Amino acid sequence: MAAPRRRQVELRTMTTLGVGGPAELWEVASEAELREATQAPYRVIGAGSNLLVADRGIGERVIKLGPEYQDLALFTGQIDLWLGAATPLPGLVRRSAEAGLSGLEGLLGVPAVLGGAVAMNAGTRFGCMADVVQEVELFVAGELHRLPASALAMRYRHTELPQGAIITRVRLRLTPSTTERVKALLDQVDAARQGQPKVKSAGCAFKNPPSDSAGRLIDQAGLKGLTVGRAMVSLEHGNFIVNLGGATARDVCTLLSIIRRRVPGLELEWQLWGFEEGECAAA
């Protein structure tokens, strides 16, 4: 029986923000390998977006689903389909548009794999994963289980999953349309994204408050362009912190603290790995 592929990594090489210290990576290819990998404390990584990892790294092993959980090549334009959780979301959005299937347009530009997008109910004001998810396959406590979307309580940037659950496969239901109509919707989403930075970031740092925009509030507080070390609050969009090259997690954490002090009540959208409780809170 094959064993999970293991190696030491610097997590800055696996996150879209480009910061983060060392960890042991376990890449798994099967249910049996998942069972072995989860015998000790673990975390799960997908595309590494919406994630800030401490410079010191983390002690838990990091599990990543291998290519065996990528099913984009099998996508043939079905309306109802099961896909592996490691399937890259950008490719899935593109292939759906080519097939004239609607439902994923709001996910354009989200740098995630399918499982990670479901775990946080990723999306934009144009739509989110909850619009298309029908069912998930989960690895929990050594066994595979299936749950309908109705059991996941999906809401704004949140999905209820059992403790320690790893999403392995997702069933989506898309809507028949035409390539022209879907691509027209993608053009609308793309136009709305033009104000976002094109350099390394982890996506929006904070959830939008009800009926408001975190980016607007951060801009209103005069924080655009604020720099700590090599990390900066984006000049293009206040809800993005960008890596100017060589930023550390400590630089980013300090910026988060300043923002939370100047704009009380903002709720972090990112996951924080390897930080003590209270770090990156309002300074």
N, C-alpha and C positions, 0 to 999 in steps of 0.2 A: 504494500500500500504506500502510495506517495505521501510524503510529509510536507507540511506547509513550508514554503520558501521563506527563509528568515535572513535578515541582514540588518546591520546597524545603519541608520540613516540620520541625516540632519534634516529635521522637518521643514526647515526653510526651503528645501528643494522640492517640497511636496505641497506647499501652500501658495495660494495666489498672491498673498501679501509678501511672500519671500522672507519671512522671519520665522524663528523657532529653532530650538536646540535638539539634542540627540534623543533617539528612541530606538527600540527594537521593532522592526517591521515584520509582520507575518502576512505573507500573501497566500491566500487560500484558493483552492480550486474545486472544493467539493464539500458536501455535508460532513463527511468524516474529518476533513481537515479543519473545518469550523469547530467541530467538537473538540479536537485537540487544542486548537488555538485559544479556546475560551476556558481552558482549565486554570487560568490565572487571570488577575485583573487586566482588563483590556479597554481600549477605546477603538472606535471605527472611523476610518478616514475614507473619503471619496475623492473628489477633485480638489479638496483643500481650500474651498472658498468659505466665507463666513466663519473663519477660524483664526484665532490668535493663540500661538503657542509660545510659552515662556522661553527665554534664552537658555535657561537651565535644562530645558527638555522635560520629559516626563518619564516616570518609572514604569508605568503600565506598558504592556505590549500594545502595539498599534496594528489592528487588523485591517487589511485591504482585500476586497474581493478581486480575484484575478480575471484575466481575459475570458475565462470560462463563463463568467457572469455578464458578458457583453453580447447582446443579441442584435445589434444594429444591422449586421449583415443578413439577418433572417427577416428583416422587416420588408414585407412585400405589399404593403398598402392595405392591410386588413383594418377593419373598423374596430374590432375587439381583439386585443392581443396581449399575451404575456411576454414580458421582457425582463432580462436579467438586470439586477439593481446597479451593476457597474456600467450599463449602457450610457455613453456620453449624451447628455441632454442636447447640446447644440446640434449634433448630428441627427438626433431624432426629430428635432424641430424642422430641420432642413428637409429630411426625407419625407416627413408628413406633408410639408408644403408641396413637394414634387408630386406626391400621390393625390393631392387635392383633398386632404383630410384636415379638418379644422378642430381646434381645441387647445393647441399648444402655442399659439401665436404669442400669448403673453409671457412666455418663457424665453423668448428670443434674447440671446446675449447672456443668459444666466450660465455662468461657468460651473456646472455641476454634473454629477452623474445622477441617474434616475432615482436611486435609493436615497441619496442625500437630499434631493429636491423634494421627495415625498416626506422625508423625516421632518423637514422644517416648513412644509407647505410653501415652497418657493413660488414667487410670482411677482407680478407688477399690477398696476391699476388696470391692466388690460386682461388679467386672468391669472389663475394660479393652478397648482397641481390638483387641488380639491375638485376642480371642474371636470377632471377626466379620470381620476383614480376610481376604480371599481372594487379592487381587492388587492391585498398584499400577502405575500408569503414571508413569514418571519422565522428566523432561527432563535428559539428561546429555550434556555435551560437544556440544551443538548438535543432538541427536537425541532422539526419543522411544523409550523402551524399556518393556517390561512385565516385571515380576518377580512370581513367586508369593510368597505370604506365607511359605512355607517357606524362601525365600532371604533373608529379612529378619532372622532371628535375633531376633525380638521377645521381650523380657523386661522385667522391672520397669523402667519409665520409660526404655526404650531400644529403638531400632530401628536395625539396621545398614543404612545407605544408602551407595551409592557417593559418593565425594568430590564435592562440589558439586552433588549431585542435587537437583532440585526436583520434589516430588510434584505432579502435575497432575490425576490422577484416581485414584479408589479403588474397588475392587469389594468390596462387603460382602455377606455372606450372613446373613440374619436367620432367626429361627425362628418358625413359625406358633404363635400363642397366641390369647388373647382380649384385648380392650381392658380388661376388668375385671381379669384376672390381671396384665397388664403395669402397669396403673395402681396396683395393690396393691403391686407391687415398687417402683415409683417412690416411693410413699408411704414405704416403708421406707428408701430411700436418702435421701429428703428429710429424714426424721426424724433420721437419722444426721448430716446436714449442719448441723443447727440450731446446733451449737456453733461454726460458722465465722463470721468477721466479715462484716459487710454493707457495710463501707466499702472504699475503693480498696486493692487488694492485687494481688500477682502470683501468687497461689496459694501452695501449700506451698513454702517456701524450700528445705527439705532432704529428701532421700530418707529413708524410714524404714529404720533398720538392721534386719538380720534379726531377726525375733521381738521387735521393740520398736517404739516410736513416737518419732519425732523430737520431736513436740510434747510428749510426756510427759517426755522427757529435758530439754528446754528449760525446762519448767515446774518440774521437780525442781531445776534449777540456779538457780531464783529469778529468772528473766529476764523473766517476763511483766510487761508494763507498762514495761519499760526503754525510755527515749526518748532519741533523739539528734536534735536539731533538731526537725523536724516528722514524723519517722518513729518508729514505736513497735512493739515486739513486742506483738502483740495480747493483750489481756486475756482474750479468748474462747478463743484457740487459739495455743499457743506457737510453732507452726510457720508462722505468718503474720506478716509485717511489713506494717503498714498505713501509709498516707499520711494524716496528720491534716489535710492541706491545706497545700500549699506545700512539701512535703518535696523534698529534692534527692537525686540519686543518691549523693552523698557521704554524706548522712545514713544512707541505707540500707546502703551499703557498710560504714560504720563499725559498724553494728549486726551485720551478718553476721560481721565480724571478731571482735567481742566474743563472739558466740555460739559461733563455732568455737574460740575460745580456752577458753571455759568448758565446752564440751561437745566434747571432742576426738573426731575420727573421723567427724563428720557430713559427708556428701557433698552438695554443692549440687545442687539439682534445676533451678534456673534457668539460663538462658543469660545470659552477661555480654557485652555489646557495648561496645567502646570503652575497656576498662580495660587497663592494663598487666599483664603476668604477675605474679602474686603479690598484686595489689590485692584487697581484700575477703577475704584469707586471715586466719588467726588473728593478731590483733594482739599 
